[in-house]
Amino acid sequence: MDEATGITERCVAISRAAFGRGDLDAALADLHRLPTGLAVRGVLAADLISALLRSGSPTKIWDRTRQIAELLEIAERHPPDTAEWPQMRARARTVALLRAGAAGEVADDRAMLAELDSLLDQAGGGDDPASAPLAGAVRTVLTYLRALDSGDEAALRRFPDEVARLRDRLAGDPAMAHFADIFAGLVDVIGAIQRDEDPRPSLGRIRQAAERLTPGDPLRAAVEEAAMLANPIIAMYDGSSDAPAPPITDEQIAAMTSLTLRPDLGAEGRAAYHGGVGGAAVYSGWGDNPARVEQGIEHLRTAVALAGPDSPKRPVHLLGLAVALYHRSDLTSSTSDVEEADELLEQARTLAGGPAHPMWGAINEMLSYTRRRRGAVPDPHKVALEGLQEHAWKVLLQSDLPAANLAARRAAREATDVARQCLMFNDPTDAIRALDAGRGLALHAATEVRNIPRRLDDAGRPDLSRRWREAAAAGSAESLPTGLRHEVLTVLAAPGGGGVLLDAPGLDEIRTALAALDADALVYLVPGDGPVPGFAVIAPERGPTGYIPLPNLHVRNDLDVERYLTALARRDAVIADPGRDLTALDDVTDFAASLDSVCDWAWRAAIGPLVERYLPTLARPDAGRPPRVVLVPMGELARFPWQAARRSDGTYAVQLVAFSQAASARMLCHSAALAPVPSAPVGLVVGDPDTGNMAPDLAAARAEAYAIHRSFYPGGRYVGRRVDGSTSRSGPGSVDEVRDWLTSTSPGSGAMLHLACHGVINTDPESATSYLLLEGGGRLTAEELVELTARSPERAIGLIVLAACRTGQAINGYDEAYSLGTAFLAGGVRSVLSTQWAIPDRATSVLMYMFHHHVRAEGLPAWEALRRAQIWMLDPERSLPDRMPERLRQQLHHEELAQVAAWAGFVHWGW
């Protein structure tokens, strides 16, 4: 047989096999024996690709992925001129990319994801019924990977539902159903790790799904390999019991090491395996097995060597090796290990580039440790401070409030750790910046999202500014796509791009804000943690920053504190019951007693040292007023009435000092930058709207609101119900009426809003929100309030009083401080009064009347008006304004006004 005849026969055999009339493996071998320059090879390779893609279940296709990738290379040298080829080529390239990603051969994950997205569109997105299940599954996996890569918490939060729908769609295909079960388990594992929960139940479900596959199935083999690497590592981190974690055995290390020898791995994949084995070996050998530590370091060095200079994974491997060397120096006291770790971290930091990198915070924190141990660099804590920018970046990327709260979940804890580092170096100024880097980030995002176009214009990017404006015009600014946010933040975080977007304000900015607000000091209160004491860090309007150790400032292991928090939770539960009777609040008798006790603790733990030791040293202007302090209470300290701290002689802090609160220094500066709005006898008063049986009536609130309207804002508008229960002729107190007032630019609308209604809070992490309950059960949420108050920049609102329950309580996480009250501040309202707990109806009515009396009749600023009203409540010889209506005067006979619960629940924010 001559050569030409042999080639022809091979071509025929290959073609027959491609159409189901021959052996595919033999055909593949024949194709490789054909001359490389033969044009028909491309056509035959395309036919074989089609045959392999039709060869059966996705797991069988997966087993052929390397062959499909090789065939694609051949076909693309001489591509067939057919209408079907572009779609077939896209499907083959999708399979090849997925194989390369699984084998660790992809250096740029983001570029791979973008190409996969494009290829799925080219492949028809699953229009072919035979490939529809695989295409749908790939697109779902791709969506998840993109969400992980971009840090899109909103998409990740929705994903369990997406996976459930995928499983339903694939229920009729056993092979694909197993894939969906395994993928669902993987999503659960990643979610558990992100929530600091035990991932092992989810890993068990993955293992069960894999065991339903036949032995030798490539998907089952992949799961078994992953489990071999993951199970020993996860066991070490088990926090579900007090028993010591089982040690990793030499056999397990050997089995894990064997995975690094897989012949099908690319350099990136092999580096990832070496990094995993190295980390496990170092961690498990720490303390009693130095040989294991050495073994782990060698694996980590191999990982760094395999991850080339251009690999996006290189910073991660450099960090892993640096951490191992740093810990080895604890065992050996080797300075060379610390020096090498420091050099590796500098490289990692340079390659990471900035806060967009997911390891930016960890790299900078570790670098602060190596610098501190070396002692060669002054102020080693400053690099850890830079690492905290990562949290602002993550939050600004998010498209909704729940996603922002998720992105910020670790911010306050890490910021507090860095602040303690700063105080070790006697640097309270940077401690304040560190604390602020973990506070109120969702509020910061809500305020900054409106300033983005201006910042982009200032940065010389009018094109990006235009795209942002166009996207915002199509919906709310908060719902802008994560991809666009990432592009914008990359520009603004670059040198010259306005990096202030990610930075906490400096001391000069804080002092300027304090001077504008006529306040003397900003004080962060930080609770202790175990044996570590709490502390106060102080930024004064004049003079140097300072800090006070507060060894008694603990919210755990103190009987008075625990009793108060328990009673407060019970009281909140009463309010959360839709069918409650408000008189049930009086039955929660332990709340008043616990509140009384915690006032003494608050003085001992924090306010006493602040008032007696610090304030006398403070340089203050002779302003003819008491000292004024703006508090930022961290963590659960936000739930305490600091103005009610009580000295041993019975004097309350409010009688000595004027207190306001701020969500953060950022928000303080935001408020101070706005021009003050003078008080006027016009505005909107909302009095106990009929909620349609959604909540109990507030008879005293009606009397309060109506009296405030008639006495102090007669030129304004009263909506809701009048004292006799009838509906006001000006309106029923609907959502639309409040919306219209908030966005009105008419001078006649006034600049004061008083809301005597119900406030509702839901702290469920999946659906956290807070809202005002208005006429007919209508709701105004905190998120909408930010948008409404910011919608008209020319609209200046001077004062909003939220005389409703728990309007100052954070929706999700105390340190995010996102509440109904702070939502108004984020929208540009100058002063806000909000409440810390479910306030008593009758006592609140007289307190609120006296507050407005001091604002309107005496011309006092809101912070001083509230303080005077609270002191009035404490005064047994209190005098009554002549204009106070008789109905309110009668309330004085029904309540003990001096009780802490009657007056201390209100807090002032802003001007």
Residue pairs with C-beta under 8 A, 6 or more apart in sequence:
1 9
7 34
7 35
7 38
10 30
10 31
10 33
10 34
11 34
11 40
11 44
13 22
13 26
13 27
13 30
14 22
14 27
14 30
14 31
14 44
14 47
14 48
15 44
15 47
16 22
17 23
17 24
17 26
17 27
17 48
17 51
18 24
18 27
18 44
18 47
18 48
18 50
18 51
19 47
19 51
20 51
24 48
24 51
24 52
24 55
27 48
28 48
28 67
28 71
31 41
31 44
31 45
31 48
31 71
31 74
34 40
34 41
34 44
35 41
39 78
40 78
41 74
41 77
41 78
42 74
42 75
42 76
42 77
42 78
42 79
42 80
43 75
43 78
43 80
45 71
45 72
45 74
45 75
46 71
46 75
46 79
46 80
46 82
46 85
46 88
46 89
48 71
49 68
49 71
49 72
49 75
49 88
49 92
50 88
52 61
52 64
52 67
52 68
52 71
53 61
53 68
53 88
53 91
53 92
53 95
53 131
54 130
55 61
55 64
57 173
57 175
57 176
58 133
58 134
58 137
58 175
58 176
58 179
59 175
59 179
59 213
59 217
59 218
59 219
61 68
61 95
61 134
62 99
62 218
62 219
63 218
65 95
65 96
65 98
65 99
66 99
66 264
68 92
68 95
68 96
68 99
69 92
69 95
69 96
69 99
69 100
71 92
72 89
72 92
72 93
72 96
75 89
75 92
76 89
79 85
79 89
86 122
87 122
87 123
87 124
90 119
90 120
90 122
90 123
91 119
91 123
91 131
91 135
93 115
93 119
94 116
94 119
94 120
94 123
94 138
97 106
97 112
97 115
97 116
97 119
98 116
98 138
100 106
100 112
100 266
101 109
101 112
102 222
102 269
103 264
103 265
103 266
103 269
104 265
104 266
104 267
104 268
104 269
104 270
104 271
104 272
104 273
105 265
105 266
105 267
105 268
105 269
106 112
106 266
106 268
107 268
107 308
107 310
107 311
107 312
107 313
108 312
109 145
109 149
109 312
110 149
110 312
113 142
113 145
113 146
113 149
116 138
116 142
117 142
117 146
120 126
120 135
120 138
120 139
120 142
123 131
123 135
124 135
125 135
125 139
126 132
126 133
126 134
126 135
126 136
126 139
128 135
133 169
133 170
133 173
133 176
134 176
136 166
136 169
136 170
137 166
137 170
137 176
137 179
137 180
137 183
140 162
140 163
140 166
140 183
141 183
143 155
143 159
143 162
144 155
144 156
144 159
144 162
144 187
146 152
146 155
147 155
147 156
147 159
148 156
148 190
150 397
150 482
150 483
150 486
151 358
151 394
151 397
151 407
151 482
152 397
152 398
152 399
152 403
152 482
153 398
153 402
153 403
153 404
153 406
153 407
154 398
154 399
154 400
154 402
154 403
154 482
155 482
156 191
156 194
156 406
157 402
157 403
157 406
157 766
159 187
160 184
160 187
160 188
160 191
163 180
163 183
163 184
163 187
164 184
166 180
166 183
166 184
167 177
167 180
167 181
167 184
170 176
170 177
170 179
170 180
171 177
178 209
178 210
178 212
178 213
178 219
179 219
181 205
181 206
181 209
182 206
182 209
182 210
182 219
182 223
184 205
185 202
185 203
185 205
185 206
185 209
186 202
186 206
188 199
188 202
188 205
189 199
189 202
189 203
189 206
191 202
192 198
192 199
192 201
192 202
193 199
198 238
198 239
198 240
199 234
200 234
200 238
203 227
203 230
203 231
203 234
206 223
206 227
207 223
207 227
209 223
210 219
210 220
210 223
210 224
211 220
213 219
213 220
214 220
225 259
228 255
228 256
228 259
229 256
229 259
229 273
229 276
229 277
229 280
232 248
232 252
232 256
232 280
232 284
233 248
233 276
233 279
233 280
233 283
235 245
235 246
235 248
236 245
236 248
236 280
236 283
236 284
237 245
238 245
247 284
248 280
248 281
248 284
253 277
253 280
253 281
253 284
253 292
253 295
256 273
256 276
256 277
256 280
257 277
257 299
259 273
259 277
260 270
260 273
260 274
260 277
260 299
260 302
262 269
262 270
262 273
265 273
267 306
267 307
267 308
268 306
268 307
268 311
268 313
270 306
271 302
271 303
271 304
271 306
271 307
271 311
271 313
271 317
272 303
272 313
274 299
274 300
274 302
274 303
274 306
275 299
275 300
275 303
275 316
275 317
275 320
277 296
277 299
278 296
278 297
278 298
278 299
278 300
278 302
278 303
278 320
278 321
278 324
279 296
279 300
279 320
279 324
280 296
281 292
281 293
281 295
281 296
281 299
282 292
282 293
282 296
282 297
282 300
282 323
282 324
282 327
282 328
283 296
284 292
285 291
285 292
285 293
285 295
285 296
286 293
286 327
290 331
293 324
293 327
293 328
293 331
296 324
297 321
297 324
297 325
297 328
300 317
300 320
300 321
300 324
301 321
303 317
303 320
303 321
304 314
304 317
304 318
304 321
304 344
307 313
307 314
307 317
308 314
314 348
314 351
315 347
315 348
315 349
315 351
315 352
315 357
315 359
315 363
316 348
316 359
318 344
318 345
318 347
318 348
318 351
319 344
319 345
319 348
319 359
319 362
319 363
319 366
321 341
321 344
322 340
322 341
322 342
322 344
322 345
322 348
322 366
322 370
323 341
323 366
325 337
325 338
325 340
325 341
325 344
326 337
326 338
326 341
326 366
326 369
326 370
326 373
328 334
328 337
329 335
329 337
329 338
329 341
329 373
335 374
338 370
338 373
338 374
339 374
341 366
341 370
342 367
342 370
342 371
342 374
345 363
345 366
345 367
345 370
346 367
348 359
348 363
349 363
349 364
349 367
349 383
352 359
352 360
352 363
354 360
354 389
354 493
354 494
355 361
355 389
355 390
355 392
355 393
355 493
355 502
356 393
356 486
356 489
356 490
356 493
357 363
357 390
358 390
360 387
360 389
360 390
361 387
361 388
361 390
361 391
361 414
362 387
363 387
364 383
364 384
364 386
364 387
365 384
365 387
365 414
365 417
365 418
367 383
367 384
368 380
368 381
368 382
368 383
368 384
368 387
368 418
368 421
369 380
371 377
371 380
371 383
372 380
372 381
379 425
379 427
379 430
380 425
381 418
381 421
381 422
381 424
381 425
381 427
381 430
382 430
384 418
384 421
384 434
385 418
385 422
385 430
385 433
385 434
385 437
387 418
388 411
388 414
388 415
388 418
388 434
388 437
388 438
388 504
389 437
389 493
389 502
389 503
391 407
391 408
391 410
391 411
391 414
391 415
391 437
391 438
391 441
392 437
392 441
392 444
392 501
392 502
392 503
393 489
393 493
393 502
394 407
394 408
395 404
395 407
395 408
395 411
395 441
395 442
395 444
395 445
396 444
396 445
396 448
396 449
396 485
396 489
396 501
396 502
397 407
397 482
397 485
397 486
397 489
398 404
398 406
398 407
398 445
398 482
398 485
399 478
399 479
399 480
399 481
399 482
399 485
400 478
400 479
400 783
401 442
401 478
401 768
401 769
401 782
401 783
401 811
401 818
402 765
402 766
402 767
402 768
402 812
404 441
404 442
404 445
404 816
405 442
405 765
405 768
405 811
405 812
405 813
405 816
405 818
406 765
407 441
408 438
408 441
408 442
408 813
408 815
408 816
409 813
411 437
411 438
411 439
411 441
411 815
412 438
412 439
412 634
412 635
412 813
412 815
413 438
414 438
415 434
415 435
415 436
415 437
415 438
415 439
416 434
416 435
416 438
416 526
416 529
416 634
418 434
418 437
419 431
419 432
419 434
419 435
419 526
419 537
420 431
420 532
421 434
422 428
422 430
422 431
422 434
423 431
423 535
423 537
423 547
428 537
428 538
428 545
428 546
428 547
429 507
429 539
429 545
431 524
431 537
431 547
432 504
432 507
432 510
432 522
432 524
432 537
432 539
432 545
432 665
433 503
433 504
433 505
433 506
434 504
435 524
435 526
435 537
435 632
435 634
436 504
436 505
436 664
436 665
436 666
437 504
438 815
439 632
439 634
439 663
439 664
439 665
439 666
439 815
439 816
439 817
440 663
440 664
440 666
440 667
440 815
440 816
440 817
440 818
440 822
441 816
442 816
442 818
443 663
443 664
443 666
443 667
443 816
443 817
443 818
443 822
443 823
443 825
443 826
444 664
444 666
444 667
446 478
446 786
446 823
446 826
446 827
447 666
447 667
447 670
447 790
447 826
448 501
449 477
449 478
449 480
450 477
450 790
452 465
452 468
452 477
452 488
452 492
453 465
453 468
453 469
454 465
455 492
455 497
455 498
455 501
456 462
456 464
456 465
456 468
456 488
456 491
456 492
457 465
458 498
459 491
459 492
459 496
459 497
459 498
461 491
464 487
464 488
464 491
467 484
468 480
468 484
468 488
471 480
471 481
471 484
472 480
476 787
477 787
478 783
478 787
489 501
491 497
492 498
492 499
492 501
493 499
493 501
493 502
504 664
504 665
504 666
505 513
505 665
505 666
505 669
507 539
507 545
509 665
509 669
510 522
510 539
510 665
510 668
510 669
511 539
511 540
511 541
511 542
512 669
512 672
513 665
513 668
513 669
513 671
513 672
513 673
514 520
514 521
514 522
514 539
514 540
514 541
514 630
514 668
514 672
515 541
516 672
516 673
517 630
517 668
517 671
517 672
517 910
517 911
518 623
518 625
518 628
518 861
519 541
519 628
519 629
519 630
519 660
520 540
520 541
520 615
520 618
520 620
520 627
520 628
520 629
521 538
521 539
521 540
521 541
521 615
521 618
521 627
521 629
521 630
522 538
522 539
522 629
522 630
522 632
522 662
522 665
522 668
523 536
523 537
523 538
523 539
523 610
523 629
523 630
523 631
523 632
524 536
524 537
524 538
524 632
524 634
525 534
525 536
525 550
525 553
525 606
525 631
525 632
525 633
525 634
525 637
525 642
526 534
526 535
526 536
526 537
526 553
526 634
526 635
526 637
527 534
527 553
527 554
527 555
527 634
527 635
527 636
527 637
528 534
528 550
528 551
528 553
528 554
533 549
533 550
533 551
533 553
534 549
534 550
534 551
534 552
534 553
534 554
534 605
534 606
535 547
535 548
535 549
535 550
535 553
536 547
536 548
536 550
536 606
536 609
536 610
536 614
537 545
537 546
537 547
538 545
538 546
538 547
538 548
538 610
538 614
539 545
539 665
540 546
540 618
540 619
541 620
542 618
542 619
542 620
542 621
543 618
543 619
546 614
548 609
548 610
548 613
548 614
550 605
550 606
550 609
552 558
552 601
552 604
552 605
552 606
553 605
553 606
553 637
554 561
554 605
555 561
555 565
555 635
555 636
555 637
556 562
558 601
560 594
560 597
560 598
560 600
560 601
561 598
561 601
563 590
563 594
563 597
563 598
564 594
564 595
564 597
564 598
564 640
565 636
565 639
566 594
567 588
567 590
567 591
567 593
567 594
567 595
568 591
568 594
568 639
568 837
570 588
570 590
570 591
571 585
571 588
571 591
571 837
571 838
572 806
572 837
572 838
574 580
574 584
574 585
574 588
574 838
575 585
575 805
575 806
575 838
578 694
578 695
580 696
581 696
582 696
582 698
582 841
585 838
585 840
591 901
592 899
592 900
592 901
595 641
595 644
595 900
595 901
595 904
596 900
598 640
599 641
599 644
599 645
599 646
599 652
599 900
600 646
600 648
602 640
602 641
602 642
602 644
602 645
602 646
602 653
603 645
603 646
603 647
603 648
603 653
606 642
606 645
607 642
607 645
607 653
608 645
608 647
610 629
611 653
611 656
611 657
615 627
615 629
615 657
618 627
620 627
625 658
625 864
626 656
626 657
626 658
626 867
627 656
627 657
627 658
628 657
628 658
628 659
628 660
628 863
629 657
629 658
629 659
629 660
630 659
630 660
630 661
630 662
630 668
631 642
631 659
631 660
631 661
631 662
632 661
632 662
632 663
632 664
632 665
633 640
633 642
633 661
634 814
634 815
635 814
635 815
636 814
637 814
638 810
638 814
638 815
638 817
639 809
639 814
639 836
641 836
641 900
641 904
641 905
642 653
642 659
643 652
643 653
643 654
643 659
643 867
643 870
643 904
643 907
644 652
644 653
644 654
644 900
644 904
645 652
645 653
646 652
646 653
647 653
652 874
653 659
654 867
654 870
654 871
654 874
654 904
655 871
655 874
658 863
658 864
658 867
659 867
659 907
659 908
660 863
660 907
660 908
660 909
660 910
661 808
661 907
661 908
661 909
662 668
662 671
662 909
663 817
663 818
663 822
663 825
663 909
664 817
667 817
667 822
667 825
667 826
670 825
670 826
671 825
671 830
671 909
671 910
671 911
672 911
674 796
674 828
674 830
674 911
675 796
676 798
676 830
676 911
677 751
677 796
677 797
677 798
677 799
677 830
678 798
679 751
679 752
679 798
679 799
679 855
679 856
679 859
680 715
680 750
680 751
680 752
681 712
681 713
681 714
681 715
681 716
681 750
681 856
682 713
682 715
682 716
682 748
682 749
682 750
682 751
682 752
683 713
683 716
683 717
683 749
683 750
683 751
683 752
683 753
683 754
683 799
684 716
684 717
684 719
684 737
684 738
684 741
684 749
684 750
684 752
684 753
684 754
685 705
685 706
685 708
685 709
685 713
685 716
685 717
685 718
685 719
685 720
685 753
685 754
685 756
686 705
686 719
686 720
686 733
686 737
686 738
686 753
686 754
686 755
686 756
686 757
686 774
687 701
687 702
687 704
687 705
687 706
687 709
687 718
687 719
687 720
687 721
687 722
687 728
687 733
687 756
687 757
688 697
688 698
688 699
688 701
688 702
688 705
688 720
688 721
688 733
688 756
688 757
689 719
689 720
689 721
689 732
689 733
689 734
689 757
689 774
689 775
689 776
690 721
690 727
690 732
690 733
690 775
690 776
691 758
691 773
691 774
691 775
691 776
691 777
692 775
692 776
692 777
694 758
694 773
694 777
695 758
695 760
695 773
697 725
698 756
698 757
698 758
698 841
699 841
700 841
700 842
700 844
700 845
700 891
701 756
701 757
701 803
701 841
701 844
701 845
702 720
702 721
702 722
702 723
702 725
702 756
703 723
703 845
703 885
703 887
703 888
703 891
704 756
704 803
704 844
704 845
704 846
704 848
704 849
704 888
705 718
705 720
705 754
705 756
705 803
706 718
706 722
706 723
707 845
707 849
707 884
707 885
707 887
707 888
708 754
708 848
708 849
708 852
709 716
709 718
709 754
710 885
711 849
711 852
711 853
711 856
711 883
711 884
711 885
712 852
712 853
712 855
712 856
712 857
713 750
713 752
713 754
713 852
713 856
715 750
716 750
716 752
717 730
717 731
717 741
718 728
718 730
719 728
719 730
719 731
719 732
719 733
719 734
719 737
720 727
720 728
720 731
720 732
720 733
720 756
720 757
720 775
721 727
721 728
721 732
721 733
722 728
723 887
731 737
732 775
732 776
733 757
733 774
733 775
734 774
734 775
734 776
734 778
735 774
735 775
735 778
735 779
735 780
736 778
737 775
738 753
738 755
738 772
738 774
738 780
739 780
739 788
741 749
741 753
742 753
742 785
742 788
742 789
742 791
742 795
742 797
743 788
743 791
743 792
743 795
744 792
744 795
745 792
745 794
745 795
751 796
751 797
751 798
751 799
752 797
752 798
752 799
752 800
752 801
753 797
753 799
753 800
753 801
754 800
754 801
754 803
754 848
754 852
755 772
755 800
755 801
755 802
755 803
755 804
756 803
756 804
756 848
757 772
757 773
757 774
757 803
757 804
758 772
758 773
758 804
758 805
759 770
759 771
759 772
759 773
759 802
759 804
759 805
759 806
759 807
759 820
759 835
760 770
760 771
760 772
760 773
760 779
760 805
761 769
761 770
761 806
761 809
761 811
761 819
762 768
762 769
762 770
762 811
763 811
763 812
765 812
768 811
768 812
769 781
769 782
769 783
769 811
770 781
770 782
770 806
770 807
770 809
770 811
770 819
770 820
770 823
771 779
771 780
771 781
771 782
771 820
772 779
772 780
772 802
772 804
772 820
773 779
774 780
780 788
782 811
782 818
782 819
782 820
782 823
783 823
785 820
785 823
785 824
785 827
786 823
786 824
786 826
786 827
787 827
788 827
789 795
789 797
789 823
789 824
789 826
789 827
789 828
789 829
790 826
790 827
790 828
793 828
795 828
796 828
796 830
797 824
797 828
797 829
797 830
798 829
798 830
798 831
798 911
799 829
799 830
799 831
799 832
799 833
799 855
799 862
800 824
800 829
800 831
800 832
800 833
801 832
801 833
801 848
801 851
801 852
802 808
802 820
802 821
802 824
802 832
802 833
802 834
802 835
803 833
803 835
803 839
803 844
803 848
804 820
804 835
804 839
805 835
805 837
805 838
805 839
806 835
806 836
806 837
806 838
807 819
807 820
807 821
807 834
807 835
808 819
808 820
808 821
808 822
808 834
808 835
808 836
808 907
808 909
809 819
809 836
809 837
810 816
810 817
810 818
810 819
811 818
811 819
812 818
819 834
820 834
821 832
821 833
821 834
821 907
821 909
822 832
822 834
822 909
824 832
825 832
825 909
825 910
829 910
830 910
830 911
831 861
831 862
831 863
831 908
831 909
831 910
831 911
832 908
832 909
832 910
833 851
833 862
833 866
833 906
833 907
833 908
833 909
834 906
834 907
834 909
835 905
835 906
835 907
836 904
836 905
836 906
836 907
837 901
837 905
839 905
839 906
840 895
840 901
840 902
842 891
842 894
842 895
843 873
843 891
843 895
843 897
843 899
843 901
843 902
843 903
844 902
844 905
845 888
845 891
846 873
846 884
846 888
846 891
846 892
846 895
846 897
847 869
847 870
847 873
847 897
847 902
847 903
847 906
848 869
849 881
849 884
849 888
850 868
850 869
850 872
850 873
850 881
851 865
851 866
851 869
851 906
852 865
853 869
853 881
853 883
853 884
854 860
854 864
854 865
854 868
854 869
855 862
855 865
857 881
858 865
858 868
860 868
861 911
862 908
862 910
862 911
863 908
863 911
866 906
866 908
869 903
870 903
870 904
870 906
872 878
873 897
873 898
873 902
873 903
874 897
874 898
874 903
876 898
878 897
880 889
880 892
895 902
896 902
897 903
